[in-house]
Amino acid sequence: MGKCKRRTLYKSNTSYFMTRETAVNNIFKMFSEKSRKKTNFKSALDTISLFGISAEELTEAGLPYENIKALEPLIN
């Protein structure tokens, strides 16, 4: 059995699912980290576009207004 198959057996089924609420929380964590890496920004944008998260939802999660204004062309 290959390494990939062995690794997927150890993952739980919950690791494959993400709710809208956890997606918004993850986005907030990605933007609030001190070291804003390019990969975190790309992952955050991918998650925003995947779930169709609006600026209003991000504001309710606690993301600063300046960050949302900077993302305005990319989100609804």
C-alpha positions in Angstrom: 0.0 0.0 0.0 1.4 3.4 -1.0 2.1 6.3 1.4 -0.8 8.3 0.2 -3.3 5.6 0.9 -1.9 5.0 4.3 -2.1 8.7 5.2 -5.7 9.0 4.2 -6.7 6.1 6.4 -5.4 7.9 9.5 -7.5 11.0 8.8 -10.9 11.3 10.4 -14.0 11.9 8.3 -14.5 15.3 9.9 -11.3 16.6 8.5 -12.8 16.6 5.0 -15.8 18.8 6.0 -15.9 22.6 6.6 -18.9 24.5 7.6 -19.5 28.1 6.6 -18.9 29.1 10.2 -15.6 27.4 10.5 -14.6 28.9 7.1 -15.3 32.4 8.4 -13.3 31.7 11.5 -10.4 30.3 9.5 -10.4 33.4 7.3 -10.3 35.6 10.4 -7.4 33.6 11.8 -5.5 33.9 8.5 -5.8 37.7 8.3 -5.2 38.3 12.0 -1.9 36.4 12.2 1.2 38.5 12.7 3.1 36.9 9.8 0.9 37.5 6.8 2.3 35.0 4.4 1.4 35.0 0.8 0.1 31.4 1.1 -2.3 32.5 3.9 -3.7 35.3 1.7 -4.2 33.0 -1.2 -5.9 30.3 1.0 -8.1 33.0 2.5 -9.2 34.2 -1.0 -9.8 30.7 -2.1 -12.0 30.0 0.9 -13.9 33.3 0.4 -14.6 32.4 -3.3 -15.5 28.8 -2.5 -18.1 29.7 0.1 -19.2 33.0 -1.5 -18.6 34.8 1.8 -19.8 38.4 1.9 -18.1 41.4 3.4 -20.9 41.6 6.0 -20.1 38.1 7.3 -16.4 39.0 7.7 -17.3 42.2 9.5 -19.5 40.2 12.0 -16.5 37.8 12.5 -14.4 40.7 13.6 -12.2 41.4 10.6 -11.1 45.1 10.6 -12.8 47.5 8.1 -9.5 48.3 6.4 -8.9 44.7 5.5 -12.4 44.4 4.1 -12.0 47.6 2.0 -8.7 46.1 0.6 -10.6 42.9 -0.4 -13.6 44.8 -1.8 -12.8 44.1 -5.5 -12.5 40.4 -4.7 -15.6 39.8 -2.6 -19.3 40.7 -2.9 
